[in-house]
Amino acid sequence: MLIRKIAEKNYGVSSIWGVKKLLRRDAEFKRCASNTISDILALVDVKNVLIVSDSREWLTVATFVYDYSLLPHDARILATALEYNCDKLATLDEDFGTVKDIIKLSRRSSGRGVKSSFLLEIQRELQSLREENERFRKEMEELASLKCSSLKSSRD
């Protein structure tokens, strides 16, 4: 999405197909896109975010679909969590209620749902993460735009 915004701002290209053409035909844009991705990965590294691959254990995913009546995407999330030895899964998705015997979902109050104070805590944390994500997105857009603008102007 960020690379698409750069293409739109600096090259007037808004479609994903136009971005694909730019990546194939414009060395400066390709370099800019690569640098942008490198910057994002560097920031993720500094923040100690662990990025893991989704589970490719399709039999396990299919088993979770069957045994726990999960949609395939939810079953894959569960399979991934278990593959990486997670003992807790943070979610407010009620579909995961059926898996509480194999992974801890959250603190529960008399089996009738998540405590309201816990919900408020999660909502505050989510809002904080959204705000931080928005600041990060804007910073990355500005940084990428500056880098790409200077590359484009040096090319002209």
ZISUL-V630769 format. One record per backbone hydrogen bond with DSSP energy under -0.5 kcal/mol. CO is the residue of the C=O (numbers start at 0). NH is the residue of the N-H. E is the energy in kcal/mol with one decimal. If there is no record, write none. Layout:
# ZISUL-V630769
[[CO | NH | E] [CO | NH | E]]
This chain:
# ZISUL-V630769
[[0 | 4 | -2.1] [1 | 5 | -2.2] [2 | 6 | -2.3] [3 | 7 | -2.1] [4 | 8 | -2.8] [5 | 9 | -2.9] [6 | 10 | -1.8] [6 | 12 | -1.8] [7 | 11 | -1.0] [11 | 13 | -0.5] [14 | 18 | -2.0] [15 | 19 | -2.1] [16 | 20 | -2.1] [17 | 21 | -2.5] [18 | 22 | -2.6] [19 | 23 | -1.6] [20 | 24 | -2.6] [21 | 25 | -2.9] [24 | 26 | -0.7] [25 | 29 | -2.4] [26 | 30 | -2.4] [27 | 31 | -2.5] [28 | 32 | -2.9] [29 | 33 | -2.3] [30 | 34 | -2.6] [31 | 35 | -2.3] [32 | 36 | -2.2] [33 | 37 | -2.3] [34 | 38 | -2.5] [35 | 39 | -2.2] [36 | 40 | -2.5] [37 | 41 | -2.3] [38 | 42 | -2.1] [39 | 43 | -2.5] [40 | 44 | -2.1] [41 | 45 | -2.3] [42 | 46 | -2.1] [43 | 48 | -2.3] [44 | 47 | -1.5] [47 | 49 | -0.5] [48 | 50 | -0.7] [49 | 51 | -0.6] [55 | 57 | -1.7] [56 | 60 | -2.3] [57 | 61 | -2.7] [58 | 62 | -2.3] [59 | 63 | -2.4] [60 | 64 | -2.1] [61 | 65 | -2.3] [62 | 66 | -3.7] [63 | 67 | -1.9] [63 | 69 | -1.0] [64 | 68 | -0.8] [70 | 74 | -2.7] [71 | 75 | -2.2] [72 | 76 | -2.0] [73 | 77 | -2.3] [74 | 78 | -2.6] [75 | 54 | -0.5] [75 | 79 | -2.5] [76 | 80 | -2.5] [77 | 81 | -2.4] [78 | 82 | -2.3] [79 | 83 | -1.8] [80 | 85 | -2.8] [81 | 84 | -1.7] [86 | 103 | -1.9] [88 | 90 | -0.8] [91 | 93 | -0.6] [92 | 95 | -1.6] [93 | 96 | -1.9] [94 | 97 | -0.8] [95 | 98 | -2.0] [96 | 99 | -1.0] [98 | 101 | -2.4] [98 | 102 | -1.4] [103 | 88 | -2.2] [106 | 114 | -0.6] [107 | 109 | -0.7] [108 | 111 | -2.5] [112 | 108 | -2.3] [114 | 118 | -2.3] [115 | 119 | -2.5] [116 | 120 | -2.1] [117 | 121 | -2.5] [118 | 122 | -2.9] [119 | 123 | -2.6] [120 | 124 | -2.3] [121 | 125 | -3.0] [122 | 126 | -2.5] [123 | 127 | -2.5] [124 | 128 | -2.5] [125 | 129 | -2.7] [126 | 130 | -2.5] [127 | 131 | -2.6] [128 | 132 | -2.8] [129 | 133 | -2.5] [130 | 134 | -2.4] [131 | 135 | -2.7] [132 | 136 | -2.9] [133 | 137 | -2.4] [134 | 138 | -2.5] [135 | 139 | -2.8] [136 | 140 | -2.4] [137 | 141 | -2.6] [138 | 142 | -2.8] [139 | 143 | -2.9] [140 | 144 | -2.7] [141 | 145 | -2.7] [142 | 146 | -2.6] [143 | 147 | -3.0] [144 | 148 | -2.7] [145 | 149 | -2.3] [146 | 150 | -1.9] [147 | 151 | -2.6] [148 | 152 | -2.8] [149 | 153 | -1.9] [150 | 154 | -1.2] [151 | 155 | -1.7]]
